Structure formats: C-alpha cells, structure tokens
C-alpha cells in the first residue's frame, strides 16, 4: 500500500509537466513509478532525455538525499501507474490518497469535499533502463549555478535541427554554461565543476519552478550517461548528449572596439524601463504567442533613447533614459522587445554594438548576452512622438507623476511574420510634444 497527500500529487505532477515528461494532450506519456522503502516514498518519471525523482526527503535527518545506489527499484515495494492517476487524485488539500495493488489492478481511494472517491487503473510495466547508472557521491554546486542553469535553459529551441539547440552546453575549459535559440546567446561564467570534459545537457524547464528558485543548497553528480542535479526532495537527471554538436559560440560573440556605440543604464532607469516594457499592450496577450514587437535603441543623443511603436497607437513612444550615459560612435539599432526585456530582467545594464546590422552585446561581471538585431527597416527615427523621461527634464517644473494612463486602441493579435505597421494618424501633427516624467 502506498499513501501520499493530494497536495503532493499536485506538486509532483506539476514538476513532471514542467520537465517536459507528461503531456496529457499527447496520446502516450511515460508512466509514474511509486517506490516505497520503509517510511520513504519516491515518485519517478523518466524519458530517454530527462528523468525526475521526488522523495519525501527530511533534511533534518540527513543533509543530502540517498545516493543513486539506494534509489534503484530493487529491494523495495514498487508499482508503476499511468500518469492520469496523479491527475485524477491531485488537489489542494492534505487529504490522503491510498493506493492498493491487487496483481495487475490498482485501486486509488481519496476524499473530495467529504465524498469518498475510488478509481481503478491497470498496472503498467516498470521503466526500462532504470537506474541508468550509479553515482557514488554528490558535490555541492558553485554559488549561482542553479540560477545560471535555469536562465540558459530558457533560451533553448528544439526546432533547430542543424545544432543541438534543445540542449545547453557546459564548458569545463571556460567554466561556463551557455544556451541559445539562434536569436539570443547567453553565456554564464565563473562556474567551476570537478569534471574536466565539456558536457551537452538535455534541456528542461523544471528549474523554473518555485521549489528550485527557493533552493539554498544544490548538489551535483555525474554518471557516464547523466548529469544529476539535486535539491531538497527533488533529483533531476539530464542526459549527456554525445552525438549532437553545439555552435562555436565564441565566433558569434562580438568584440566591441573603442568606436562602438555603447550605453550604460542607470539602475533606476533600468527598473523603469522594465516596468514600461512590461506594460506594453502586447504583454497582455498570451505569452505562448510569438509577438513581433520591434523597438529602437538610439545612442546618437546626449542620453540613450528607446523608441517603440505598438499596433495600438498611431504615435510611437519615446523613452528618454536621462540618468543613463552613452558614448562611442552615434548610432541606432532595432531589437525584439522581448529579448531586451529578458536581458534587463537578468540584470544586464551595459549594451554595445558596432553597427545597426551587427549583433548586440550586453555584459555583467558574470555573464554575457548576445542578441541578433532586426533589419534597418524596423528602425524608428526621431519624430513627433509621445515622450516619457526617466529623469527631470532639462527645463520646466513638471513633477514626476509615475506611469501615465495611456489611451489605447483595441489590440489585434498578429503573427511573428506580420509586417510592421507604423501608421500615422492624419491628426498626429496636432499633438503637442509633451514630456512626462516617469
């Protein structure tokens, strides 16, 4: 007999989904194996690329969980069930779910709003190839490793077949993690690991879950087939890809000369810019849709300027970053809004480019971010725009009033390939050029 709470079923199923293991829209998904060893319960789900194991780990008894030699299916009571069982019994209450096994039949019992529930399932075959390999010990991850892993994982693109961009790369020589989707490249430095070879790791989104974001201590292990990451009750195995290849990323990182167009954002300007870009009308559309929203970074004035034209207004908006600085050759470049916003949220405040058609480089002491620009046709030139300033204007006595209430036209969903429509109202010349302090 196996017992766990409905809350536990919900938590574990959410993790399996984020890991890319369970998709109920698909006809077939991997099963879930329940393993009972004394008072310790474990739930395992695996595919050839990623496996995830949850266990009711008590950190007060041991600083680290059991090594993989004790996580095998032998010498323990175990049963393999369909993932739909967790979907059926999950809930937000601590009510206990009881699983009983009668040969090939599995009975699940639980309570919902005071009503007794019971459902039967067919027993499934245990997963093949588990455990894939054994590790003898866990080593503590360097500071910032988990945050870096989560961020580089967010840039993957499995649709690109030429390179293994569904994976992320660890370089032992450079002690860094790297991830790319073909339009962006993120490199996180200063991550030494006790292994001397480069690793190409299968991608997953499980590290974006709150359980991992709150993790204080992370342990790592290495087997011939898997890279293992552990924190608290969770153990994740990422397949080490041995046949794929990763781009030569050092060749695409631009080297900025002294004449390059560069800027450094003031921390206050960076925070205000994030807030403004997050309030764009397109941000209200489902994040699953790829919305093509260009913006222009203009470094040809006394201070950096961001211009953006939404499809909800006839006038473009100009954001003057008056606390920030720019230097080098005056120039402007067009970028995808969501890429710049992602960089700002990760703390990048230094930006530079050689020309309007070259890659943009952003730097922090620990990381490097490269964004490919849009075409010159997407550049928004200076004009009679709606102006927002992140500092006091050079003249005038207007007090800061925070984010303005913008008058917007209805939002119409567009595809990524839709042409950029920078329309002008016949009355736009009648609007005054007014600066609003934000």
C-alpha positions in Angstrom: 0.0 0.0 0.0 1.2 3.5 -0.9 0.0 6.7 0.7 0.5 10.4 -0.1 -1.5 13.6 0.1 -3.4 15.2 -2.8 -1.2 18.2 -2.4 1.9 16.0 -3.0 0.3 14.6 -6.2 -0.4 18.1 -7.5 3.2 19.2 -6.7 4.8 16.2 -8.3 2.6 16.3 -11.4 3.4 20.0 -11.9 7.1 19.2 -11.8 6.7 16.3 -14.3 4.9 18.7 -16.7 7.5 21.4 -16.5 10.2 18.9 -17.0 8.5 18.0 -20.4 7.8 14.5 -19.3 4.0 14.5 -19.1 1.7 16.0 -21.8 -1.9 14.9 -21.5 -2.6 16.3 -24.9 -0.4 13.5 -26.3 -1.7 10.1 -26.8 1.1 8.4 -24.9 3.1 9.7 -22.0 5.6 7.9 -19.7 4.2 6.2 -16.6 5.0 7.1 -13.0 6.7 4.6 -10.7 5.9 4.7 -6.9 8.7 3.3 -4.7 8.2 2.6 -1.0 11.3 1.9 1.1 10.3 1.8 4.8 8.8 5.2 5.5 10.3 6.8 2.4 8.1 7.3 -0.6 9.6 8.1 -4.1 7.9 9.0 -7.4 9.8 8.6 -10.6 9.1 9.6 -14.2 11.6 9.3 -17.0 12.2 9.7 -20.7 15.4 9.0 -22.7 16.4 12.7 -22.2 15.3 13.7 -18.7 14.2 11.9 -15.5 12.8 13.4 -12.4 12.5 11.8 -9.0 10.7 13.2 -6.0 11.1 11.7 -2.5 9.7 12.7 0.9 13.2 13.8 2.0 13.6 15.1 5.5 16.7 17.5 5.7 16.6 17.3 9.5 17.7 13.7 9.3 20.3 13.9 6.6 21.9 16.9 4.8 21.7 15.2 1.4 19.4 12.5 0.0 20.3 8.9 -0.7 22.8 8.2 -3.5 21.5 6.6 -6.6 22.6 3.1 -5.4 19.7 3.3 -3.0 17.2 4.7 -5.5 17.0 1.6 -7.7 13.8 -0.4 -8.0 15.2 -3.4 -6.2 14.7 -4.3 -2.6 11.7 -2.0 -2.3 8.0 -2.2 -2.8 7.2 -0.5 -6.1 4.4 -0.2 -8.6 4.1 1.6 -12.0 0.9 3.5 -12.7 -0.3 5.8 -15.5 0.3 9.5 -15.1 -3.5 10.0 -15.3 -3.7 8.6 -11.7 -1.9 11.7 -10.4 -4.1 13.9 -12.5 -7.2 12.3 -11.0 -6.2 12.4 -7.4 -4.4 15.7 -7.2 -5.8 18.6 -5.2 -5.1 21.5 -2.9 -6.0 19.7 0.3 -3.8 17.5 2.6 -6.3 14.6 2.2 -4.5 11.3 2.0 -4.6 9.2 -1.2 -4.3 5.4 -0.7 -3.0 3.2 -3.5 -3.6 -0.6 -3.2 -2.2 -3.2 -5.7 -4.1 -6.4 -6.5 -2.0 -8.2 -9.1 -2.5 -6.2 -12.3 -5.2 -4.0 -10.9 -4.5 -0.7 -9.0 -7.1 0.9 -6.8 -6.9 4.6 -5.7 -9.0 5.9 -2.9 -9.3 9.6 -1.8 -11.7 12.1 -0.4 -13.1 15.2 -2.3 -15.2 17.7 -0.4 -16.1 15.0 2.1 -17.1 12.5 -0.6 -15.2 9.2 -0.9 -13.7 8.6 -4.3 -12.4 5.3 -5.8 -11.0 4.6 -9.2 -9.2 1.6 -10.8 -6.2 1.6 -13.1 -4.2 -1.0 -14.9 -0.8 -1.8 -13.6 2.0 -0.8 -16.0 5.4 -2.2 -16.8 8.3 -0.7 -14.8 10.5 1.8 -16.7 13.3 0.3 -18.7 16.9 1.3 -18.1 16.5 2.5 -14.5 18.8 3.2 -12.9 20.7 4.3 -16.0 24.0 4.5 -14.0 25.2 4.8 -10.4 26.8 7.8 -8.7 28.8 7.4 -5.5 28.6 10.9 -4.1 27.1 14.3 -4.6 29.2 17.5 -4.7 28.0 20.9 -3.8 27.3 23.2 -6.8 29.2 26.5 -7.0 27.2 29.7 -6.0 24.8 30.9 -8.7 25.0 27.6 -10.7 21.3 26.8 -10.4 20.2 30.3 -11.4 22.6 30.3 -14.3 21.3 26.8 -15.4 17.7 28.0 -15.2 18.4 31.1 -17.3 20.4 29.3 -20.1 17.7 26.6 -20.2 15.1 29.3 -21.1 16.9 30.0 -24.4 16.6 26.6 -26.0 14.9 25.9 -29.4 14.3 22.3 -30.2 13.1 23.2 -33.7 16.6 24.0 -35.0 18.0 20.7 -36.3 21.4 21.7 -37.5 22.7 22.2 -34.0 21.6 20.7 -30.7 19.9 23.9 -29.5 17.5 21.9 -27.5 20.4 21.3 -25.1 22.7 23.6 -23.1 26.5 23.4 -23.0 28.8 23.3 -20.1 32.5 24.1 -21.0 35.0 22.8 -18.5 37.8 24.8 -20.1 36.0 28.1 -19.7 34.0 27.1 -16.6 30.7 28.4 -18.1 27.2 27.5 -19.1 25.7 28.5 -22.5 22.3 28.4 -24.1 20.9 29.7 -27.4 17.8 29.7 -29.5 19.5 31.0 -32.7 18.4 34.6 -32.0 19.9 35.0 -28.5 23.0 33.6 -26.8 23.5 33.6 -23.0 26.9 32.7 -21.5 27.3 32.5 -17.7 30.9 32.4 -16.5 32.6 31.5 -13.2 31.0 28.1 -12.7 33.8 25.6 -11.9 32.9 21.9 -11.7 35.1 18.9 -10.7 34.9 17.4 -14.2 37.3 18.0 -17.0 35.2 17.4 -20.1 32.6 19.5 -21.9 29.0 18.5 -21.5 26.0 18.9 -23.7 23.0 18.6 -21.4 19.4 17.8 -22.4 17.0 20.7 -21.8 14.1 21.1 -19.4 12.1 23.8 -17.8 11.8 22.2 -14.4 14.3 24.6 -12.8 11.9 27.5 -13.2 9.6 26.0 -10.6 9.4 27.9 -7.2 10.9 24.8 -5.4 14.1 25.3 -7.3 14.1 29.1 -7.3 14.0 28.9 -3.5 16.7 26.3 -3.2 19.6 27.3 -0.9 21.8 24.3 -1.4 22.2 22.4 -4.7 24.2 19.2 -5.2 25.5 17.7 -8.5 26.7 14.3 -9.6 28.0 12.9 -12.8 27.5 9.5 -14.4 28.5 8.2 -17.8 25.0 9.0 -19.2 23.5 11.7 -17.0 24.2 15.0 -15.3 22.4 14.9 -11.9 21.0 18.0 -10.1 19.5 17.6 -6.6 17.9 20.0 -4.0 15.6 19.1 -1.2 13.2 16.4 -2.3 14.0 16.7 -6.0 16.5 14.8 -8.1 16.8 15.6 -11.8 18.8 13.7 -14.3 19.8 15.3 -17.7 21.0 13.1 -20.4 24.5 13.9 -21.6 24.3 14.2 -25.4 27.2 12.6 -27.1 26.2 12.7 -30.8 25.0 16.2 -31.2 27.1 19.3 -31.7 26.8 22.8 -30.4 27.7 26.1 -32.3 31.1 27.6 -31.9 29.7 30.3 -29.7 33.0 32.3 -29.3 32.8 33.1 -33.0 29.5 34.8 -32.8 30.3 37.0 -29.7 31.0 40.5 -31.0 34.2 42.2 -29.9 33.5 45.9 -29.3 36.0 48.5 -30.4 36.5 51.9 -28.8 34.4 53.4 -31.5 31.4 51.1 -30.9 28.1 52.6 -29.9 27.7 51.9 -26.2 25.5 52.7 -23.3 25.3 52.0 -19.5 21.9 52.1 -17.9 21.4 53.8 -14.5 19.9 51.2 -12.1 16.8 53.4 -11.7 16.4 53.8 -15.5 16.7 50.0 -15.9 13.9 49.4 -13.4 11.6 52.0 -15.0 12.4 50.6 -18.5 11.4 47.1 -17.4 8.2 48.4 -15.9 7.3 50.4 -19.1 8.1 47.5 -21.4 6.0 45.1 -19.3 3.0 47.4 -19.6 3.0 47.3 -23.4 -0.3 46.2 -24.8 1.3 43.1 -26.4 2.3 42.0 -22.9 -1.4 41.3 -22.2 -1.5 38.7 -25.0 -0.8 35.1 -24.2 3.0 34.5 -23.7 2.7 31.4 -25.9 2.1 33.6 -28.9 5.3 34.9 -30.6 4.5 38.6 -31.0 6.9 40.5 -33.3 7.4 43.9 -31.5 10.5 45.8 -32.5 12.0 48.7 -30.6 14.8 51.1 -31.4 17.8 51.8 -29.2 19.1 55.2 -30.2 22.6 56.2 -28.9 23.0 59.3 -31.1 21.8 61.8 -28.5 23.1 63.2 -25.1 21.4 60.2 -23.3 20.1 56.9 -24.5 16.6 56.8 -26.1 14.3 53.9 -26.6 11.5 54.2 -29.3 8.7 51.8 -29.7 5.7 51.7 -32.0 2.8 49.5 -30.9 -0.1 48.5 -33.1 -2.4 50.1 -30.6 -1.5 53.8 -31.2 -0.8 56.0 -34.2 2.1 57.6 -32.4 5.4 56.0 -31.3 6.5 56.3 -27.7 10.0 57.7 -27.0 11.5 56.7 -23.6 14.4 59.1 -22.7 16.8 57.5 -20.2 18.1 60.7 -18.7 20.1 59.2 -15.9 22.0 56.9 -18.2 25.0 57.5 -20.3 26.1 56.6 -23.9 29.4 57.0 -25.7 31.3 56.0 -28.8 30.0 56.4 -32.4 26.4 57.7 -32.5 24.1 55.0 -33.8 20.8 53.2 -33.5 19.7 49.6 -33.7 16.4 47.7 -33.8 15.8 44.8 -31.4 13.0 42.5 -30.5 11.3 43.9 -27.4 11.0 40.6 -25.5 14.7 39.9 -25.9 15.8 43.3 -24.5 13.3 42.9 -21.7 14.7 39.5 -20.8 18.2 40.9 -20.7 17.1 43.7 -18.4 15.4 41.3 -16.0 18.6 39.3 -15.7 20.5 42.4 -14.7 22.2 43.4 -17.9 22.7 47.2 -18.0 25.7 47.6 -20.4 25.0 47.4 -24.1 27.1 48.0 -27.2 27.1 47.4 -31.0 29.4 48.2 -33.9 26.6 49.0 -36.4 22.9 48.7 -36.9 23.3 45.4 -38.6 25.7 43.7 -36.1 25.0 41.6 -33.1 24.3 43.5 -29.8 26.5 42.6 -26.8 25.3 43.1 -23.2 27.7 42.5 -20.2 27.6 41.9 -16.5 30.6 40.8 -14.3 29.4 37.2 -14.5 27.6 36.9 -17.8 27.4 37.8 -21.5 24.3 38.1 -23.6 24.2 38.4 -27.4 21.1 39.5 -29.3 20.8 39.5 -33.1 19.3 42.7 -34.4 16.3 43.2 -36.6 16.6 44.8 -40.1 17.2 48.5 -40.6 13.6 48.8 -41.9 12.4 48.4 -38.3 14.3 51.5 -37.0 12.0 54.2 -35.7 13.6 57.6 -36.5 13.2 60.7 -34.3 9.9 62.5 -34.8 6.7 63.8 -33.1 6.5 61.0 -30.6 4.8 60.6 -27.2 7.7 61.3 -24.8 8.4 59.7 -21.5 11.5 60.7 -19.5 13.1 58.7 -16.6 14.5 61.8 -15.0 13.9 65.5 -14.6 13.6 67.4 -17.9 16.3 69.9 -18.7 13.7 72.7 -18.5 10.3 73.0 -16.9 8.9 72.4 -13.4 6.7 69.4 -14.0 6.7 67.0 -11.1 7.1 63.2 -11.5 3.7 61.6 -11.9 4.7 58.0 -12.5 3.4 55.8 -15.3 0.8 57.7 -17.4 -2.6 56.3 -18.2 -2.2 55.7 -22.0 -5.2 55.9 -24.3 -5.0 52.7 -26.4 -6.9 51.3 -29.4 -8.0 47.7 -29.3 -5.3 45.1 -29.6 -5.4 42.8 -32.6 -3.4 39.6 -32.4 -0.7 39.3 -35.0 1.7 36.7 -36.1 5.5 36.9 -36.0 5.6 37.2 -39.8 3.1 40.1 -40.0 4.6 43.3 -41.5 5.3 46.0 -39.0 2.7 48.7 -39.5 3.9 52.1 -38.4 0.8 54.1 -39.3 0.3 57.8 -38.8 -2.9 59.4 -37.9 -3.8 62.4 -40.1 -4.1 64.4 -36.9 -0.8 63.4 -35.4 0.8 66.8 -36.2 -1.7 68.5 -34.0 -0.4 66.7 -30.9 2.0 68.6 -28.8 5.4 67.1 -27.9 4.9 66.7 -24.2 7.4 65.2 -21.8 6.1 63.1 -19.0 8.5 62.2 -16.1 8.4 58.5 -15.2 
